[in-house]
Amino acid sequence: MSNDALVVDNGSRSTSLIRRLLVDDGWSVTVVPVSAIPDVGPSVHAVILTGTDVPVRDPLYAKEIELIRRCSVPLLGICGGHQVIGRAFGVDIERTAAVVGRSRVRLHADSPLNVGLPAEVELFQRHTYGLRGVPDDFVLTATSDMCAVEGIRHRTRELYGMQAHLEFRAEGRRIFRAFLNRASDLARTTV
């Protein structure tokens, strides 16, 4: 069985890298712009929301917010995608110090995506906004000195957000692949 991923491109400069990581991991990938999000059917096994340069308060994200709220397959939001998840569940964004480059991030043990990783990792950041808090029904999975809400996961759904760009740096890619492995395992058990 082939695993199929939908990548919603929010205008990230690294969408092609995310796509390549998925393909290298054996996934079939469909990339769509945020302005043309299709319905997610049973053939999609994972959804990934990329980063963005457009603040997530923009009406451009209305359909993406609806996708997040109703998505029944594992979903991962990266950077701006993480912020759209927060907005979908009622948490606004706030301006933070501009962060570009490597950053130390503290991982919480209660996320399945963090299993096997050290308590502190070095991840790549490129952002000027962050979530003001953790949405209801979510738990905090990562934090840093630069951003209080680095990572979140839903308590009952396979819904994750990470402020850092997981597509860069080895430890970020391990978190990204942990998400893909969970999505793949779930797809096998629901066939």
Backbone hydrogen bonds, N-H to C=O, Kabsch-Sander energy under -0.5 kcal/mol:
donor,donor_aa,acceptor,acceptor_aa,energy
3,N,26,G,-0.5
5,A,28,S,-3.0
6,L,46,A,-2.6
7,V,5,A,-0.5
7,V,30,T,-3.0
8,V,6,L,-0.6
8,V,48,I,-3.0
9,D,7,V,-0.8
9,D,32,V,-3.3
10,N,8,V,-0.8
15,T,12,S,-0.7
18,I,14,S,-2.2
19,R,15,T,-2.7
20,R,16,S,-2.3
21,L,17,L,-2.5
22,L,18,I,-2.1
23,V,19,R,-2.6
24,D,20,R,-3.0
25,D,21,L,-1.1
26,G,23,V,-2.0
27,W,22,L,-2.5
28,S,3,N,-3.1
30,T,5,A,-2.3
32,V,7,V,-2.7
34,V,9,D,-1.9
36,A,33,P,-2.5
37,I,34,V,-0.7
41,G,39,D,-0.8
44,V,41,G,-1.6
45,H,4,D,-3.3
46,A,4,D,-1.1
47,V,74,P,-2.3
48,I,6,L,-2.6
49,L,76,L,-2.8
50,T,8,V,-2.4
50,T,48,I,-0.5
58,D,55,P,-2.0
61,Y,58,D,-1.9
62,A,59,P,-2.0
65,I,61,Y,-2.6
66,E,62,A,-1.8
67,L,63,K,-2.3
68,I,64,E,-2.5
69,R,65,I,-2.2
70,R,66,E,-1.8
71,C,67,L,-1.6
75,L,158,E,-2.5
76,L,47,V,-2.5
77,G,160,Y,-2.4
78,I,49,L,-2.7
79,C,162,M,-3.0
81,G,78,I,-2.5
83,Q,79,C,-1.9
84,V,80,G,-2.1
85,I,81,G,-1.7
86,G,82,H,-1.8
87,R,83,Q,-2.3
88,A,84,V,-2.5
89,F,85,I,-1.1
89,F,86,G,-0.7
90,G,87,R,-1.7
91,V,86,G,-2.9
92,D,90,G,-0.5
94,E,130,G,-2.7
96,T,128,T,-2.9
99,V,127,H,-2.6
101,G,125,Q,-2.7
103,S,123,L,-2.2
105,V,121,V,-3.1
106,R,143,T,-3.3
107,L,105,V,-0.6
107,L,119,A,-2.8
108,H,141,T,-3.1
111,S,108,H,-1.0
114,N,111,S,-1.7
115,V,112,P,-0.7
117,L,114,N,-2.0
121,V,105,V,-2.7
123,L,103,S,-2.6
123,L,121,V,-0.6
124,F,165,H,-0.6
125,Q,101,G,-2.7
127,H,99,V,-2.1
130,G,94,E,-2.2
132,R,92,D,-2.5
136,D,89,F,-0.5
138,F,135,P,-1.6
139,V,153,R,-2.6
141,T,151,G,-2.8
142,A,151,G,-1.2
143,T,106,R,-2.2
144,S,147,C,-1.8
150,E,142,A,-1.6
150,E,148,A,-0.7
151,G,142,A,-1.8
152,I,161,G,-2.4
153,R,139,V,-1.7
154,H,159,L,-2.5
155,R,137,D,-3.2
159,L,157,R,-1.9
160,Y,75,L,-2.8
161,G,152,I,-2.4
162,M,77,G,-2.6
163,Q,150,E,-3.6
165,H,124,F,-2.8
166,L,164,A,-1.2
168,F,165,H,-1.5
173,R,169,R,-2.1
174,R,170,A,-1.7
175,I,171,E,-1.6
176,F,172,G,-2.4
177,R,173,R,-2.7
178,A,174,R,-2.0
179,F,175,I,-1.8
180,L,176,F,-2.0
181,N,177,R,-2.8
182,R,178,A,-2.1
183,A,179,F,-2.6
184,S,180,L,-2.7
185,D,181,N,-2.7
186,L,182,R,-2.5
187,A,183,A,-2.3
188,R,184,S,-2.0
189,T,185,D,-1.8
190,T,186,L,-1.2
191,V,188,R,-0.7
